[in-house]
Amino acid sequence: MKLSTKSRYGTRFILDLVQQKDKGAIQLSDISKRQNVSLKYLEQIIIPLKKAKYIRGIRGAKGGYVLVKSPQKITVGEIVELLEGGAEICDCCDNPKACSKSKTCLTRQVWIEAAGAFFKKLYSITFADLVKVSK
């Protein structure tokens, strides 16, 4: 399984906010430069993060983005699941009707278990944990 750039960059975006949290609102252009991710791409990534209330925007000259939740309460799994649109590695895992072979497929259960193990690990890692590792 390959994570999309949306998940990888979204995770880096949240981590950047965590690392800069003592500086107040962080401008998207600064994050873009630090993370080497295009501003336009970050603008797309922040939409679901704002809707899910992980971040909020602050307008004005000193504006930017801040975390709504504490880093101890945000897991990598939450962000990846949000940005990937689910915690499955194939369509039939959560929707058997997506594939005509779901009822007889011998590998479907493997994909379900693999996704479960993958996301169990991601849900066990908070952004506070990541910051501790980087110090």
N, C-alpha and C positions, 0 to 999 in steps of 0.2 A: 504494500500500500504506500502511496505517495501522498503526503500532505500537500494541499494547494498552497500557492504563495500567499493567498489571502490569510490562511491560518498561521503560516510562519511569520508573515509581516505583522499580522494582528497581535500575535503573541509578543513580538518584539516591541510593538507600539505600547502595549500595556506595561511591559517591563520597563520601557523608557520612562513612562509616567511615574512608575514606582520609584525608579532611581532618582528622579527629579522632583519628587513630591514636596520636598521642603522649600522649593523655589516658587510655589504658587502655580498659577495657570501657565501651562507650557504651550507655546505656539507650535502649530502643526509644521510650519516651515523649519523650525529648529529640530524637531523630531525627524523630519524628512532628511535633513543633512546628516544628523548623527547616525541614523539607521541606513542611509544610502538607499532610500525608497522614494519613488517619485511622489510629489505632493498630491497629484491627481489620484494616484492609487490609494494613498492614505485617506483621502477624502471619501473614497468609496468604502473603505474598511470601517471608518468611524460611524457610518450610518447604523448598522446593526448593533454596534457597541453602545451607541446612544439610546437606541430603542429599548435595549435590554437593561438599561440603567447601570452600566458599568462605568461610563464616563459622562461628563456633561461639559458643554461649552460655555465659556464666559466671554461675553462681548466686550468690545472696547479696546483702547490702546494697550492695556495690560492684560488683555484677554488671552484665551487659549483653552486648553483642555485640562481637566482634573479628574482624578478617580472619584467615584461616588462611594465605592466600597473600599474597605481596607485591604491591603495586599494579603493579609492572613486569611481573608474570606473569599479570595478569587483563586480558582484553580486553573491550571493550564487546560485541563479537560473541558471546563465550562467554555472557555474562549474558543478552543478548537471545535467543539461540538456546535457552538453558535455559528461560527464562520464556515464550517463545512456543511451546515444544514442538517446535522444529525450525527449519530454515533455509530453508524453502520458502515461497513466497507463494501457492501453491494446492495442493490435495490431490494432484492428479495428477502433480505434479513429481517426487515421490519414490515414488509408488505409482500406476503407470499403470492399475491395476485400479479405481482410485477413480472413473474416468470411462470410459464406454463409447466415447468418441470419442478417447481418448488416442493410439491408433495412427495416426489420420488427422488429428488436430488440427494445424492450421497455426500456432497460436499457442503451443502447449505449450513449444516450444523457447525462445521469447522469454521466457516466465515463468521457465524454468530458468536462462537466462543472466542475466536481471535479478536474480534472487535471488542468484546467484553473485557478481555485481558488488557488490551491496548488502552482502552479508556479507563479501566480501573487504575492503571499506573498514572495516566495523565491527571485523573481526579485526585490522586494522592499528593500531587505537587502544587503547592501554592506559589504565588509570586513572591511572597515573603521568603519562602524556601530558596527560590532562585537568587534573590539578592544576597542571602547569607552565603551561598556557594561562591558568588562572584567576589566576595571580600577576602 
